[in-house]
Amino acid sequence: MFGLRILLFFAGIALVVWILVRLARGPRPPQRPRVKSGDTVKCARCGVYVPREEALRDGERYYCSDKHRLEDQGGRQ
Ligand SMILES: [Zn+2]
C-alpha cells in the first residue's frame, strides 16, 4: 500500500498549504471598482467621459478640463 500512503501524504501537505494560504490572506472585503460606469460624466465640449470627481461642473454641465469649460462658455456668448 505504498502508493496510497504517498497519495495521503501529498494530500495532507496540500491541505496544510491550502489552510496556510487561507490564513495568510485573511478575510478580505470585496474590492469595489475604483470608477463605476455610473460615476462618469460627459464633457459638454468634447464629449469625452471623465470620472465625476475629476470633472469640472458648471451648473448642469460637466467638463473634462477648465479649458473646455471656458471654451464652451465663450461659444455660448
Ligand atoms: Zn472636454
PDB file of the backbone (N, CA, C, O) and the ligand in Angstrom, with CONECT records:
HET     ZN  A 101       1
ATOM      1  N   MET A   1       0.837  -1.214   0.000  1.00  0.00           N
ATOM      2  CA  MET A   1       0.000   0.000   0.000  1.00  0.00           C
ATOM      3  C   MET A   1       0.868   1.259   0.000  1.00  0.00           C
ATOM      4  O   MET A   1       0.510   2.289   0.570  1.00  0.00           O
ATOM      5  N   PHE A   2       2.021   1.138  -0.660  1.00  0.00           N
ATOM      6  CA  PHE A   2       2.953   2.268  -0.690  1.00  0.00           C
ATOM      7  C   PHE A   2       2.343   3.464  -1.437  1.00  0.00           C
ATOM      8  O   PHE A   2       2.471   4.608  -1.001  1.00  0.00           O
ATOM      9  N   GLY A   3       1.685   3.185  -2.558  1.00  0.00           N
ATOM     10  CA  GLY A   3       1.098   4.244  -3.379  1.00  0.00           C
ATOM     11  C   GLY A   3       0.048   5.042  -2.625  1.00  0.00           C
ATOM     12  O   GLY A   3      -0.004   6.267  -2.743  1.00  0.00           O
ATOM     13  N   LEU A   4      -0.785   4.363  -1.853  1.00  0.00           N
ATOM     14  CA  LEU A   4      -1.845   5.039  -1.102  1.00  0.00           C
ATOM     15  C   LEU A   4      -1.270   5.950  -0.022  1.00  0.00           C
ATOM     16  O   LEU A   4      -1.799   7.031   0.238  1.00  0.00           O
ATOM     17  N   ARG A   5      -0.175   5.499   0.607  1.00  0.00           N
ATOM     18  CA  ARG A   5       0.448   6.307   1.661  1.00  0.00           C
ATOM     19  C   ARG A   5       1.025   7.599   1.059  1.00  0.00           C
ATOM     20  O   ARG A   5       0.877   8.683   1.623  1.00  0.00           O
ATOM     21  N   ILE A   6       1.677   7.455  -0.087  1.00  0.00           N
ATOM     22  CA  ILE A   6       2.226   8.636  -0.772  1.00  0.00           C
ATOM     23  C   ILE A   6       1.107   9.615  -1.120  1.00  0.00           C
ATOM     24  O   ILE A   6       1.226  10.829  -0.952  1.00  0.00           O
ATOM     25  N   LEU A   7       0.018   9.029  -1.612  1.00  0.00           N
ATOM     26  CA  LEU A   7      -1.124   9.852  -2.005  1.00  0.00           C
ATOM     27  C   LEU A   7      -1.677  10.620  -0.807  1.00  0.00           C
ATOM     28  O   LEU A   7      -1.957  11.814  -0.903  1.00  0.00           O
ATOM     29  N   LEU A   8      -1.833   9.926   0.325  1.00  0.00           N
ATOM     30  CA  LEU A   8      -2.340  10.575   1.539  1.00  0.00           C
ATOM     31  C   LEU A   8      -1.351  11.622   2.055  1.00  0.00           C
ATOM     32  O   LEU A   8      -1.745  12.670   2.568  1.00  0.00           O
ATOM     33  N   PHE A   9      -0.044  11.313   1.906  1.00  0.00           N
ATOM     34  CA  PHE A   9       0.996  12.249   2.346  1.00  0.00           C
ATOM     35  C   PHE A   9       0.892  13.569   1.579  1.00  0.00           C
ATOM     36  O   PHE A   9       0.906  14.650   2.168  1.00  0.00           O
ATOM     37  N   PHE A  10       0.785  13.454   0.247  1.00  0.00           N
ATOM     38  CA  PHE A  10       0.695  14.676  -0.569  1.00  0.00           C
ATOM     39  C   PHE A  10      -0.645  15.390  -0.376  1.00  0.00           C
ATOM     40  O   PHE A  10      -0.726  16.616  -0.443  1.00  0.00           O
ATOM     41  N   ALA A  11      -1.686  14.603  -0.136  1.00  0.00           N
ATOM     42  CA  ALA A  11      -2.997  15.204   0.123  1.00  0.00           C
ATOM     43  C   ALA A  11      -2.958  16.011   1.422  1.00  0.00           C
ATOM     44  O   ALA A  11      -3.541  17.091   1.519  1.00  0.00           O
ATOM     45  N   GLY A  12      -2.257  15.462   2.416  1.00  0.00           N
ATOM     46  CA  GLY A  12      -2.122  16.169   3.693  1.00  0.00           C
ATOM     47  C   GLY A  12      -1.330  17.452   3.530  1.00  0.00           C
ATOM     48  O   GLY A  12      -1.702  18.480   4.095  1.00  0.00           O
ATOM     49  N   ILE A  13      -0.237  17.412   2.764  1.00  0.00           N
ATOM     50  CA  ILE A  13       0.575  18.614   2.507  1.00  0.00           C
ATOM     51  C   ILE A  13      -0.254  19.665   1.778  1.00  0.00           C
ATOM     52  O   ILE A  13      -0.218  20.848   2.116  1.00  0.00           O
ATOM     53  N   ALA A  14      -0.997  19.216   0.777  1.00  0.00           N
ATOM     54  CA  ALA A  14      -1.831  20.144   0.011  1.00  0.00           C
ATOM     55  C   ALA A  14      -2.857  20.817   0.913  1.00  0.00           C
ATOM     56  O   ALA A  14      -3.124  22.012   0.780  1.00  0.00           O
ATOM     57  N   LEU A  15      -3.431  20.039   1.835  1.00  0.00           N
ATOM     58  CA  LEU A  15      -4.431  20.582   2.760  1.00  0.00           C
ATOM     59  C   LEU A  15      -3.802  21.625   3.683  1.00  0.00           C
ATOM     60  O   LEU A  15      -4.375  22.691   3.905  1.00  0.00           O
ATOM     61  N   VAL A  16      -2.614  21.310   4.221  1.00  0.00           N
ATOM     62  CA  VAL A  16      -1.914  22.235   5.120  1.00  0.00           C
ATOM     63  C   VAL A  16      -1.557  23.524   4.380  1.00  0.00           C
ATOM     64  O   VAL A  16      -1.756  24.622   4.899  1.00  0.00           O
ATOM     65  N   VAL A  17      -1.026  23.381   3.159  1.00  0.00           N
ATOM     66  CA  VAL A  17      -0.660  24.554   2.357  1.00  0.00           C
ATOM     67  C   VAL A  17      -1.897  25.409   2.086  1.00  0.00           C
ATOM     68  O   VAL A  17      -1.844  26.635   2.173  1.00  0.00           O
ATOM     69  N   TRP A  18      -3.008  24.755   1.757  1.00  0.00           N
ATOM     70  CA  TRP A  18      -4.254  25.473   1.451  1.00  0.00           C
ATOM     71  C   TRP A  18      -4.729  26.260   2.680  1.00  0.00           C
ATOM     72  O   TRP A  18      -5.161  27.407   2.567  1.00  0.00           O
ATOM     73  N   ILE A  19      -4.641  25.618   3.866  1.00  0.00           N
ATOM     74  CA  ILE A  19      -5.059  26.287   5.103  1.00  0.00           C
ATOM     75  C   ILE A  19      -4.143  27.480   5.397  1.00  0.00           C
ATOM     76  O   ILE A  19      -4.613  28.553   5.775  1.00  0.00           O
ATOM     77  N   LEU A  20      -2.816  27.280   5.218  1.00  0.00           N
ATOM     78  CA  LEU A  20      -1.857  28.365   5.467  1.00  0.00           C
ATOM     79  C   LEU A  20      -2.106  29.545   4.529  1.00  0.00           C
ATOM     80  O   LEU A  20      -2.045  30.701   4.948  1.00  0.00           O
ATOM     81  N   VAL A  21      -2.386  29.248   3.264  1.00  0.00           N
ATOM     82  CA  VAL A  21      -2.666  30.316   2.285  1.00  0.00           C
ATOM     83  C   VAL A  21      -3.922  31.068   2.692  1.00  0.00           C
ATOM     84  O   VAL A  21      -3.971  32.295   2.619  1.00  0.00           O
ATOM     85  N   ARG A  22      -4.936  30.330   3.121  1.00  0.00           N
ATOM     86  CA  ARG A  22      -6.187  30.954   3.544  1.00  0.00           C
ATOM     87  C   ARG A  22      -5.950  31.862   4.747  1.00  0.00           C
ATOM     88  O   ARG A  22      -6.479  32.972   4.802  1.00  0.00           O
ATOM     89  N   LEU A  23      -5.150  31.391   5.718  1.00  0.00           N
ATOM     90  CA  LEU A  23      -4.862  32.173   6.921  1.00  0.00           C
ATOM     91  C   LEU A  23      -4.016  33.401   6.594  1.00  0.00           C
ATOM     92  O   LEU A  23      -4.215  34.475   7.161  1.00  0.00           O
ATOM     93  N   ALA A  24      -3.068  33.228   5.669  1.00  0.00           N
ATOM     94  CA  ALA A  24      -2.183  34.335   5.303  1.00  0.00           C
ATOM     95  C   ALA A  24      -2.968  35.451   4.621  1.00  0.00           C
ATOM     96  O   ALA A  24      -2.711  36.633   4.853  1.00  0.00           O
ATOM     97  N   ARG A  25      -3.906  35.076   3.794  1.00  0.00           N
ATOM     98  CA  ARG A  25      -4.699  36.086   3.095  1.00  0.00           C
ATOM     99  C   ARG A  25      -5.637  36.814   4.046  1.00  0.00           C
ATOM    100  O   ARG A  25      -5.790  38.033   3.984  1.00  0.00           O
ATOM    101  N   GLY A  26      -6.266  36.032   4.935  1.00  0.00           N
ATOM    102  CA  GLY A  26      -7.181  36.616   5.891  1.00  0.00           C
ATOM    103  C   GLY A  26      -8.478  37.032   5.225  1.00  0.00           C
ATOM    104  O   GLY A  26      -8.606  36.992   4.002  1.00  0.00           O
ATOM    105  N   PRO A  27      -9.429  37.430   6.041  1.00  0.00           N
ATOM    106  CA  PRO A  27     -10.694  37.882   5.473  1.00  0.00           C
ATOM    107  C   PRO A  27     -10.518  39.223   4.774  1.00  0.00           C
ATOM    108  O   PRO A  27     -10.063  40.195   5.377  1.00  0.00           O
ATOM    109  N   ARG A  28     -10.875  39.265   3.529  1.00  0.00           N
ATOM    110  CA  ARG A  28     -10.687  40.495   2.756  1.00  0.00           C
ATOM    111  C   ARG A  28     -12.047  40.978   2.229  1.00  0.00           C
ATOM    112  O   ARG A  28     -12.782  40.206   1.613  1.00  0.00           O
ATOM    113  N   PRO A  29     -12.374  42.226   2.465  1.00  0.00           N
ATOM    114  CA  PRO A  29     -13.642  42.712   1.928  1.00  0.00           C
ATOM    115  C   PRO A  29     -13.590  42.785   0.407  1.00  0.00           C
ATOM    116  O   PRO A  29     -12.535  43.074  -0.157  1.00  0.00           O
ATOM    117  N   PRO A  30     -14.682  42.537  -0.251  1.00  0.00           N
ATOM    118  CA  PRO A  30     -14.659  42.602  -1.720  1.00  0.00           C
ATOM    119  C   PRO A  30     -14.291  43.998  -2.188  1.00  0.00           C
ATOM    120  O   PRO A  30     -14.850  44.998  -1.739  1.00  0.00           O
ATOM    121  N   GLN A  31     -13.323  44.035  -3.115  1.00  0.00           N
ATOM    122  CA  GLN A  31     -12.838  45.335  -3.588  1.00  0.00           C
ATOM    123  C   GLN A  31     -13.839  45.962  -4.547  1.00  0.00           C
ATOM    124  O   GLN A  31     -14.338  45.325  -5.475  1.00  0.00           O
ATOM    125  N   ARG A  32     -14.108  47.217  -4.291  1.00  0.00           N
ATOM    126  CA  ARG A  32     -15.032  47.951  -5.147  1.00  0.00           C
ATOM    127  C   ARG A  32     -14.255  48.526  -6.314  1.00  0.00           C
ATOM    128  O   ARG A  32     -13.170  49.073  -6.114  1.00  0.00           O
ATOM    129  N   PRO A  33     -14.768  48.421  -7.504  1.00  0.00           N
ATOM    130  CA  PRO A  33     -14.067  49.057  -8.627  1.00  0.00           C
ATOM    131  C   PRO A  33     -13.938  50.553  -8.395  1.00  0.00           C
ATOM    132  O   PRO A  33     -14.863  51.207  -7.914  1.00  0.00           O
ATOM    133  N   ARG A  34     -12.754  51.089  -8.753  1.00  0.00           N
ATOM    134  CA  ARG A  34     -12.448  52.479  -8.453  1.00  0.00           C
ATOM    135  C   ARG A  34     -13.436  53.428  -9.141  1.00  0.00           C
ATOM    136  O   ARG A  34     -13.911  54.390  -8.536  1.00  0.00           O
ATOM    137  N   VAL A  35     -13.729  53.152 -10.376  1.00  0.00           N
ATOM    138  CA  VAL A  35     -14.652  54.015 -11.110  1.00  0.00           C
ATOM    139  C   VAL A  35     -15.762  53.146 -11.679  1.00  0.00           C
ATOM    140  O   VAL A  35     -15.517  52.273 -12.513  1.00  0.00           O
ATOM    141  N   LYS A  36     -16.963  53.388 -11.229  1.00  0.00           N
ATOM    142  CA  LYS A  36     -18.103  52.671 -11.780  1.00  0.00           C
ATOM    143  C   LYS A  36     -18.589  53.415 -13.015  1.00  0.00           C
ATOM    144  O   LYS A  36     -18.343  54.610 -13.177  1.00  0.00           O
ATOM    145  N   SER A  37     -19.275  52.694 -13.871  1.00  0.00           N
ATOM    146  CA  SER A  37     -19.744  53.298 -15.115  1.00  0.00           C
ATOM    147  C   SER A  37     -20.721  54.432 -14.829  1.00  0.00           C
ATOM    148  O   SER A  37     -20.808  55.385 -15.604  1.00  0.00           O
ATOM    149  N   GLY A  38     -21.455  54.338 -13.726  1.00  0.00           N
ATOM    150  CA  GLY A  38     -22.418  55.377 -13.391  1.00  0.00           C
ATOM    151  C   GLY A  38     -21.779  56.627 -12.834  1.00  0.00           C
ATOM    152  O   GLY A  38     -22.448  57.649 -12.679  1.00  0.00           O
ATOM    153  N   ASP A  39     -20.477  56.565 -12.526  1.00  0.00           N
ATOM    154  CA  ASP A  39     -19.794  57.697 -11.923  1.00  0.00           C
ATOM    155  C   ASP A  39     -19.045  58.543 -12.944  1.00  0.00           C
ATOM    156  O   ASP A  39     -18.267  59.419 -12.566  1.00  0.00           O
ATOM    157  N   THR A  40     -19.266  58.294 -14.226  1.00  0.00           N
ATOM    158  CA  THR A  40     -18.608  59.099 -15.242  1.00  0.00           C
ATOM    159  C   THR A  40     -19.601  60.103 -15.827  1.00  0.00           C
ATOM    160  O   THR A  40     -20.799  59.839 -15.928  1.00  0.00           O
ATOM    161  N   VAL A  41     -19.073  61.242 -16.200  1.00  0.00           N
ATOM    162  CA  VAL A  41     -19.891  62.292 -16.817  1.00  0.00           C
ATOM    163  C   VAL A  41     -19.254  62.672 -18.152  1.00  0.00           C
ATOM    164  O   VAL A  41     -18.059  62.482 -18.377  1.00  0.00           O
ATOM    165  N   LYS A  42     -20.089  63.210 -19.016  1.00  0.00           N
ATOM    166  CA  LYS A  42     -19.617  63.535 -20.354  1.00  0.00           C
ATOM    167  C   LYS A  42     -19.251  65.014 -20.421  1.00  0.00           C
ATOM    168  O   LYS A  42     -19.993  65.880 -19.958  1.00  0.00           O
ATOM    169  N   CYS A  43     -18.081  65.277 -21.013  1.00  0.00           N
ATOM    170  CA  CYS A  43     -17.671  66.667 -21.207  1.00  0.00           C
ATOM    171  C   CYS A  43     -18.618  67.314 -22.225  1.00  0.00           C
ATOM    172  O   CYS A  43     -18.831  66.784 -23.315  1.00  0.00           O
ATOM    173  N   ALA A  44     -19.175  68.459 -21.851  1.00  0.00           N
ATOM    174  CA  ALA A  44     -20.133  69.136 -22.728  1.00  0.00           C
ATOM    175  C   ALA A  44     -19.455  69.753 -23.948  1.00  0.00           C
ATOM    176  O   ALA A  44     -20.122  70.139 -24.908  1.00  0.00           O
ATOM    177  N   ARG A  45     -18.118  69.844 -23.905  1.00  0.00           N
ATOM    178  CA  ARG A  45     -17.374  70.455 -25.009  1.00  0.00           C
ATOM    179  C   ARG A  45     -16.909  69.413 -26.038  1.00  0.00           C
ATOM    180  O   ARG A  45     -17.205  69.532 -27.227  1.00  0.00           O
ATOM    181  N   CYS A  46     -16.175  68.389 -25.567  1.00  0.00           N
ATOM    182  CA  CYS A  46     -15.579  67.417 -26.484  1.00  0.00           C
ATOM    183  C   CYS A  46     -16.242  66.041 -26.402  1.00  0.00           C
ATOM    184  O   CYS A  46     -15.975  65.182 -27.242  1.00  0.00           O
ATOM    185  N   GLY A  47     -17.091  65.822 -25.418  1.00  0.00           N
ATOM    186  CA  GLY A  47     -17.832  64.572 -25.349  1.00  0.00           C
ATOM    187  C   GLY A  47     -17.091  63.415 -24.706  1.00  0.00           C
ATOM    188  O   GLY A  47     -17.590  62.290 -24.707  1.00  0.00           O
ATOM    189  N   VAL A  48     -15.906  63.669 -24.153  1.00  0.00           N
ATOM    190  CA  VAL A  48     -15.137  62.597 -23.522  1.00  0.00           C
ATOM    191  C   VAL A  48     -15.738  62.310 -22.145  1.00  0.00           C
ATOM    192  O   VAL A  48     -16.238  63.211 -21.471  1.00  0.00           O
ATOM    193  N   TYR A  49     -15.680  61.050 -21.746  1.00  0.00           N
ATOM    194  CA  TYR A  49     -16.219  60.664 -20.445  1.00  0.00           C
ATOM    195  C   TYR A  49     -15.115  60.728 -19.397  1.00  0.00           C
ATOM    196  O   TYR A  49     -14.034  60.168 -19.578  1.00  0.00           O
ATOM    197  N   VAL A  50     -15.402  61.409 -18.318  1.00  0.00           N
ATOM    198  CA  VAL A  50     -14.434  61.556 -17.230  1.00  0.00           C
ATOM    199  C   VAL A  50     -15.114  61.186 -15.919  1.00  0.00           C
ATOM    200  O   VAL A  50     -16.329  61.338 -15.790  1.00  0.00           O
ATOM    201  N   PRO A  51     -14.339  60.696 -14.931  1.00  0.00           N
ATOM    202  CA  PRO A  51     -14.917  60.415 -13.624  1.00  0.00           C
ATOM    203  C   PRO A  51     -15.532  61.675 -13.024  1.00  0.00           C
ATOM    204  O   PRO A  51     -14.979  62.767 -13.148  1.00  0.00           O
ATOM    205  N   ARG A  52     -16.675  61.513 -12.377  1.00  0.00           N
ATOM    206  CA  ARG A  52     -17.405  62.650 -11.841  1.00  0.00           C
ATOM    207  C   ARG A  52     -16.554  63.501 -10.890  1.00  0.00           C
ATOM    208  O   ARG A  52     -16.643  64.729 -10.883  1.00  0.00           O
ATOM    209  N   GLU A  53     -15.721  62.809 -10.081  1.00  0.00           N
ATOM    210  CA  GLU A  53     -14.920  63.553  -9.103  1.00  0.00           C
ATOM    211  C   GLU A  53     -13.798  64.350  -9.758  1.00  0.00           C
ATOM    212  O   GLU A  53     -13.264  65.282  -9.156  1.00  0.00           O
ATOM    213  N   GLU A  54     -13.431  63.982 -11.012  1.00  0.00           N
ATOM    214  CA  GLU A  54     -12.375  64.716 -11.717  1.00  0.00           C
ATOM    215  C   GLU A  54     -12.948  65.748 -12.679  1.00  0.00           C
ATOM    216  O   GLU A  54     -12.218  66.592 -13.199  1.00  0.00           O
ATOM    217  N   ALA A  55     -14.241  65.681 -12.910  1.00  0.00           N
ATOM    218  CA  ALA A  55     -14.847  66.598 -13.873  1.00  0.00           C
ATOM    219  C   ALA A  55     -15.088  67.965 -13.240  1.00  0.00           C
ATOM    220  O   ALA A  55     -15.261  68.087 -12.028  1.00  0.00           O
ATOM    221  N   LEU A  56     -15.094  68.984 -14.088  1.00  0.00           N
ATOM    222  CA  LEU A  56     -15.398  70.339 -13.639  1.00  0.00           C
ATOM    223  C   LEU A  56     -16.872  70.593 -13.920  1.00  0.00           C
ATOM    224  O   LEU A  56     -17.352  70.373 -15.032  1.00  0.00           O
ATOM    225  N   ARG A  57     -17.573  71.053 -12.911  1.00  0.00           N
ATOM    226  CA  ARG A  57     -19.002  71.244 -13.052  1.00  0.00           C
ATOM    227  C   ARG A  57     -19.314  72.721 -13.210  1.00  0.00           C
ATOM    228  O   ARG A  57     -18.765  73.577 -12.517  1.00  0.00           O
ATOM    229  N   ASP A  58     -20.210  72.990 -14.140  1.00  0.00           N
ATOM    230  CA  ASP A  58     -20.689  74.358 -14.327  1.00  0.00           C
ATOM    231  C   ASP A  58     -22.196  74.271 -14.485  1.00  0.00           C
ATOM    232  O   ASP A  58     -22.707  74.057 -15.584  1.00  0.00           O
ATOM    233  N   GLY A  59     -22.900  74.440 -13.378  1.00  0.00           N
ATOM    234  CA  GLY A  59     -24.347  74.282 -13.396  1.00  0.00           C
ATOM    235  C   GLY A  59     -24.706  72.832 -13.656  1.00  0.00           C
ATOM    236  O   GLY A  59     -24.334  71.955 -12.876  1.00  0.00           O
ATOM    237  N   GLU A  60     -25.417  72.566 -14.730  1.00  0.00           N
ATOM    238  CA  GLU A  60     -25.810  71.199 -15.086  1.00  0.00           C
ATOM    239  C   GLU A  60     -24.801  70.546 -16.017  1.00  0.00           C
ATOM    240  O   GLU A  60     -24.936  69.366 -16.339  1.00  0.00           O
ATOM    241  N   ARG A  61     -23.797  71.288 -16.452  1.00  0.00           N
ATOM    242  CA  ARG A  61     -22.837  70.767 -17.423  1.00  0.00           C
ATOM    243  C   ARG A  61     -21.543  70.342 -16.737  1.00  0.00           C
ATOM    244  O   ARG A  61     -21.151  70.886 -15.705  1.00  0.00           O
ATOM    245  N   TYR A  62     -20.895  69.351 -17.346  1.00  0.00           N
ATOM    246  CA  TYR A  62     -19.606  68.874 -16.842  1.00  0.00           C
ATOM    247  C   TYR A  62     -18.564  69.013 -17.940  1.00  0.00           C
ATOM    248  O   TYR A  62     -18.867  68.902 -19.128  1.00  0.00           O
ATOM    249  N   TYR A  63     -17.329  69.259 -17.515  1.00  0.00           N
ATOM    250  CA  TYR A  63     -16.235  69.420 -18.476  1.00  0.00           C
ATOM    251  C   TYR A  63     -15.029  68.616 -18.027  1.00  0.00           C
ATOM    252  O   TYR A  63     -14.819  68.397 -16.834  1.00  0.00           O
ATOM    253  N   CYS A  64     -14.227  68.171 -19.014  1.00  0.00           N
ATOM    254  CA  CYS A  64     -13.037  67.382 -18.710  1.00  0.00           C
ATOM    255  C   CYS A  64     -11.906  68.270 -18.214  1.00  0.00           C
ATOM    256  O   CYS A  64     -11.037  67.805 -17.475  1.00  0.00           O
ATOM    257  N   SER A  65     -11.901  69.532 -18.603  1.00  0.00           N
ATOM    258  CA  SER A  65     -10.836  70.442 -18.208  1.00  0.00           C
ATOM    259  C   SER A  65     -11.387  71.871 -18.123  1.00  0.00           C
ATOM    260  O   SER A  65     -12.458  72.179 -18.645  1.00  0.00           O
ATOM    261  N   ASP A  66     -10.631  72.711 -17.461  1.00  0.00           N
ATOM    262  CA  ASP A  66     -11.032  74.116 -17.323  1.00  0.00           C
ATOM    263  C   ASP A  66     -11.030  74.820 -18.683  1.00  0.00           C
ATOM    264  O   ASP A  66     -11.824  75.730 -18.925  1.00  0.00           O
ATOM    265  N   LYS A  67     -10.113  74.378 -19.574  1.00  0.00           N
ATOM    266  CA  LYS A  67     -10.026  74.944 -20.919  1.00  0.00           C
ATOM    267  C   LYS A  67     -11.346  74.746 -21.666  1.00  0.00           C
ATOM    268  O   LYS A  67     -11.870  75.676 -22.279  1.00  0.00           O
ATOM    269  N   HIS A  68     -11.864  73.543 -21.606  1.00  0.00           N
ATOM    270  CA  HIS A  68     -13.117  73.250 -22.305  1.00  0.00           C
ATOM    271  C   HIS A  68     -14.297  73.970 -21.655  1.00  0.00           C
ATOM    272  O   HIS A  68     -15.238  74.362 -22.345  1.00  0.00           O
ATOM    273  N   ARG A  69     -14.256  74.142 -20.361  1.00  0.00           N
ATOM    274  CA  ARG A  69     -15.312  74.883 -19.673  1.00  0.00           C
ATOM    275  C   ARG A  69     -15.350  76.319 -20.168  1.00  0.00           C
ATOM    276  O   ARG A  69     -16.419  76.860 -20.449  1.00  0.00           O
ATOM    277  N   LEU A  70     -14.176  76.934 -20.274  1.00  0.00           N
ATOM    278  CA  LEU A  70     -14.096  78.327 -20.721  1.00  0.00           C
ATOM    279  C   LEU A  70     -14.464  78.436 -22.199  1.00  0.00           C
ATOM    280  O   LEU A  70     -15.146  79.376 -22.606  1.00  0.00           O
ATOM    281  N   GLU A  71     -14.007  77.465 -23.006  1.00  0.00           N
ATOM    282  CA  GLU A  71     -14.325  77.490 -24.449  1.00  0.00           C
ATOM    283  C   GLU A  71     -15.830  77.361 -24.675  1.00  0.00           C
ATOM    284  O   GLU A  71     -16.400  78.040 -25.529  1.00  0.00           O
ATOM    285  N   ASP A  72     -16.452  76.496 -23.914  1.00  0.00           N
ATOM    286  CA  ASP A  72     -17.892  76.284 -24.090  1.00  0.00           C
ATOM    287  C   ASP A  72     -18.672  77.522 -23.655  1.00  0.00           C
ATOM    288  O   ASP A  72     -19.686  77.862 -24.266  1.00  0.00           O
ATOM    289  N   GLN A  73     -18.219  78.181 -22.628  1.00  0.00           N
ATOM    290  CA  GLN A  73     -18.870  79.412 -22.173  1.00  0.00           C
ATOM    291  C   GLN A  73     -18.691  80.508 -23.226  1.00  0.00           C
ATOM    292  O   GLN A  73     -19.611  81.280 -23.494  1.00  0.00           O
ATOM    293  N   GLY A  74     -17.482  80.564 -23.826  1.00  0.00           N
ATOM    294  CA  GLY A  74     -17.213  81.552 -24.856  1.00  0.00           C
ATOM    295  C   GLY A  74     -18.086  81.337 -26.077  1.00  0.00           C
ATOM    296  O   GLY A  74     -18.535  82.295 -26.706  1.00  0.00           O
ATOM    297  N   GLY A  75     -18.328  80.059 -26.416  1.00  0.00           N
ATOM    298  CA  GLY A  75     -19.129  79.733 -27.583  1.00  0.00           C
ATOM    299  C   GLY A  75     -20.600  80.074 -27.405  1.00  0.00           C
ATOM    300  O   GLY A  75     -21.310  80.326 -28.378  1.00  0.00           O
ATOM    301  N   ARG A  76     -21.044  80.080 -26.177  1.00  0.00           N
ATOM    302  CA  ARG A  76     -22.451  80.356 -25.919  1.00  0.00           C
ATOM    303  C   ARG A  76     -22.738  81.850 -25.900  1.00  0.00           C
ATOM    304  O   ARG A  76     -23.876  82.274 -26.107  1.00  0.00           O
ATOM    305  N   GLN A  77     -21.702  82.647 -25.650  1.00  0.00           N
ATOM    306  CA  GLN A  77     -21.936  84.081 -25.522  1.00  0.00           C
ATOM    307  C   GLN A  77     -21.958  84.764 -26.876  1.00  0.00           C
ATOM    308  O   GLN A  77     -22.145  85.978 -26.952  1.00  0.00           O
TER     309      GLN A  77
HETATM  310 ZN    ZN A 101     -13.530  68.222 -22.947  1.00  0.00          ZN2+
END
